[in-house]
């Protein structure tokens, strides 16, 4: 090679090139060894976002929140009617009606807003509740499944139970406030017209409970029977859903049709709800234990069970189960369907950028 007409030895040429490359790397003008210039170009923000939401736990978290809001809104009138049935006892029988007549009474007394009373708070609660539940279930699965997608029914039950406890503890104050909001406008004689006309909102109800009913512990009143019911309920729900869906899915087909997903969700919800329903009745009774005009003043879970059975019979532990079963099929079916559709969409975003 010649430089300015002069001949440069081959060894000197190589040394000069190496030195130039070293200077470029030190100055940041050249990529490190083994790295192409394109690798140094930062990823666009949209690519990073898509990769993040495609992570299984994150996708399940987001999909769970959406699924919860969809499912609760679909069955909001039946959910409120169930609560009104649950809190009735001897001497409080304004809603001792059939499901159809109960819904008609809600419509007559309060109109459309009566059918949806408490649904806003319920959605605010259920979005983080379902998100934490589905997200934590997928998180706990990683510690117990030997190979991805392979778990015994018992392990699914345990992971589901742990996910249920996690979600309840995180969102319980909103659940107790939702119960109060669902009851306070109902036409129970013990509430009086004045109380029904002065309807505080979610934050006002929470503030009143905190200041007048025992502080922070008031917001967690009834959590023991809630956890006792939710842990087996969520565990049974996940275990039954996985088992039913596997049965409904033909060999070689990983993605069953929407109808089969709806059927699996409805069956799993009905089984889990029926097995754990008495705990749900206890949960609602304890949540209004100190509510003005409606409090039951139960001293313990056993005290509550004893009083309910002695005054209302065993059927008292299953009050509201009819509207509950009527709602559980569309609720759980729409929940699982919207969950899987949303999750699959989010996970697919990672495949687009791969």
SVG drawing of the C-alpha trace seen along z (x, -y; Angstrom):
<svg xmlns="http://www.w3.org/2000/svg" viewBox="-92 -13 100 49">
<polyline fill="none" stroke="black" stroke-width="0.4" points="0.0,0.0 1.3,-3.5 0.7,-6.6 1.5,-10.0 3.5,-8.1 5.5,-6.1 5.4,-2.4 4.2,-1.2 5.1,2.3 2.2,4.8 3.0,5.2 2.9,1.5 -0.4,1.3 -2.0,3.9 -0.6,2.2 -2.0,-1.2 -5.4,0.4 -5.5,2.0 -4.5,-1.3 -7.2,-3.2 -9.8,-0.6 -8.8,-0.9 -9.0,-4.6 -12.5,-4.4 -13.7,-1.9 -12.3,-4.1 -13.9,-7.2 -17.2,-5.3 -17.2,-5.6 -17.1,-1.9 -19.0,1.0 -17.4,3.5 -15.8,6.7 -18.5,9.1 -21.3,6.4 -22.8,5.1 -23.7,1.4 -27.4,2.3 -27.2,3.9 -26.3,0.5 -29.4,-1.2 -31.9,-1.6 -35.2,0.2 -38.2,-2.0 -40.4,-2.5 -43.3,-0.7 -41.2,2.4 -40.1,2.4 -43.8,1.9 -44.9,4.9 -42.2,7.1 -43.2,6.1 -46.9,6.8 -46.1,10.1 -44.5,11.5 -46.8,14.3 -47.3,12.9 -47.9,9.3 -50.3,10.5 -52.2,12.5 -52.3,9.6 -53.8,7.2 -56.1,9.8 -57.4,10.7 -58.3,7.1 -60.3,6.7 -62.0,10.1 -63.1,9.1 -64.7,5.8 -66.5,7.5 -67.9,10.3 -69.1,8.2 -70.9,5.7 -72.7,8.4 -74.3,9.8 -74.5,6.7 -78.3,6.8 -78.1,10.5 -75.1,9.8 -76.8,7.0 -80.0,9.1 -77.9,12.0 -76.4,9.7 -79.9,8.4 -81.1,12.0 -78.0,12.9 -78.4,10.1 -82.0,10.9 -83.0,12.7 -86.0,13.2 -87.9,9.9 -86.2,8.6 -88.1,10.2 -88.7,7.3 -86.8,9.3 -88.3,12.7 -89.2,13.0 -88.4,14.9 -85.6,13.8 -87.9,12.2 -90.0,10.4 -86.8,9.3 -85.4,7.7 -88.8,6.1 -88.8,4.6 -85.4,3.2 -86.4,1.6 -89.7,0.2 -88.0,-1.2 -84.8,-2.6 -84.9,-2.3 -82.0,-1.4 -79.5,-2.8 -80.9,-0.4 -80.0,2.6 -76.4,1.3 -76.0,0.0 -72.5,0.7 -71.2,1.9 -68.9,-1.1 -67.2,-0.3 -67.3,3.4 -65.4,2.8 -62.9,0.6 -62.4,3.5 -62.6,6.3 -60.1,5.0 -57.1,5.1 -58.7,8.2 -58.9,10.2 -55.6,8.9 -53.8,9.9 -55.6,13.2 -54.7,14.3 -51.3,12.7 -50.4,14.3 -51.7,17.7 -49.4,17.6 -46.6,16.5 -47.1,19.3 -47.4,21.8 -43.7,21.2 -42.6,22.6 -44.6,25.9 -44.9,27.0 -42.2,29.4 -42.6,28.7 -44.5,25.7 -48.2,26.5 -48.0,29.7 -49.5,29.6 -51.4,32.0 -55.0,31.0 -53.8,30.7 -51.1,28.2 -53.6,26.2 -55.8,26.2 -53.0,24.9 -51.9,22.3 -55.4,21.1 -56.0,20.9 -52.8,18.9 -53.9,16.6 -57.3,16.1 -55.8,15.1 -53.4,12.7 -56.1,10.9 -58.5,10.7 -56.0,9.2 -55.0,6.6 -58.6,5.4 -60.8,6.3 -61.7,2.7 -63.3,2.1 -65.3,5.3 -66.8,4.3 -67.6,0.8 -69.3,2.3 -71.5,4.4 -72.6,1.3 -73.4,-0.6 -75.4,2.3 -77.6,2.4 -77.9,-1.3 -80.5,-2.2 -82.6,1.0 -86.1,0.7 -85.4,2.4 -87.7,1.0 -84.9,0.8 -83.0,-1.6 -85.7,-4.3 -86.3,-6.8 -83.8,-9.3 -80.9,-6.9 -81.9,-5.9 -82.1,-9.5 -78.6,-10.3 -76.4,-8.0 -72.7,-8.6 -70.3,-7.6 -67.5,-5.1 -64.8,-7.3 -67.3,-8.8 -68.5,-5.4 -64.9,-4.2 -64.1,-7.4 -67.2,-7.0 -66.3,-3.4 -62.8,-4.3 -63.7,-7.1 -66.8,-5.7 -66.5,-1.9 -63.0,-1.1 -60.4,-2.5 -58.3,-0.3 -59.8,2.9 -63.3,1.8 -62.2,2.0 -61.2,5.6 -64.2,6.8 -65.3,10.2 -62.0,11.1 -61.6,14.4 -64.8,16.0 -63.9,14.4 -60.5,16.0 -61.9,19.3 -64.3,19.2 -62.3,17.5 -59.2,19.8 -61.0,23.0 -63.4,21.3 -60.5,19.9 -58.6,23.1 -61.6,25.2 -62.3,22.7 -58.8,22.9 -58.6,26.7 -62.0,27.4 -61.5,25.0 -58.2,26.5 -59.6,30.1 -62.8,29.4 -61.0,27.4 -58.5,30.2 -61.4,32.6 -63.2,30.4 -60.1,29.8 -59.5,32.5 -56.0,34.0 -53.7,31.8 -55.8,28.7 -54.4,26.3 -57.0,23.5 -60.6,24.7 -63.4,22.8 -65.1,19.9 -68.1,22.1 -66.0,24.7 -64.2,22.0 -67.6,20.6 -68.7,24.0 -65.6,24.7 -65.8,21.4 -69.5,21.9 -69.0,25.4 -65.9,24.4 -67.7,21.4 -70.9,23.3 -68.9,26.1 -66.7,23.7 -69.6,21.4 -71.9,24.2 -69.1,25.9 -68.2,22.7 -71.4,20.7 -72.1,20.7 -68.8,18.8 -70.1,16.1 -73.2,15.6 -71.1,15.3 -68.9,12.8 -71.8,10.5 -73.3,10.8 -70.0,9.8 -69.4,7.0 -72.6,5.2 -72.1,6.4 -71.7,2.8 -73.9,1.1 -76.5,-1.2 -79.9,0.5 -78.6,3.7 -75.9,5.0 -76.2,8.5 -73.6,8.2 -72.2,11.7 -69.3,12.5 -67.5,15.1 -67.9,17.3 -69.3,20.2 -71.7,17.8 -72.9,16.6 -73.4,20.1 -75.3,21.1 -77.6,18.1 -78.3,18.4 -79.1,22.2 -81.3,21.8 -83.3,18.8 -83.3,19.5 -82.5,23.2 -79.7,24.6 -81.3,22.9 -80.2,19.6 -76.6,20.5 -77.7,20.8 -79.8,17.6 -79.3,16.0 -77.9,19.1 -80.5,19.1 -79.5,15.7 -75.9,16.6 -76.1,19.8 -78.0,17.8 -75.2,15.3 -72.3,17.6 -72.6,19.2 -72.5,16.0 -70.1,14.3 -67.5,17.0 -67.9,17.9 -67.5,14.2 -64.6,13.9 -62.6,16.8 -63.4,16.0 -62.4,12.3 -59.3,13.3 -58.1,15.8 -58.8,13.5 -57.0,10.6 -54.1,12.7 -53.6,14.3 -53.7,10.9 -51.1,9.5 -48.8,12.5 -49.0,12.3 -47.5,8.8 -44.2,10.4 -44.3,12.7 -44.9,9.8 -41.7,8.1 -39.7,11.3"/>
</svg>
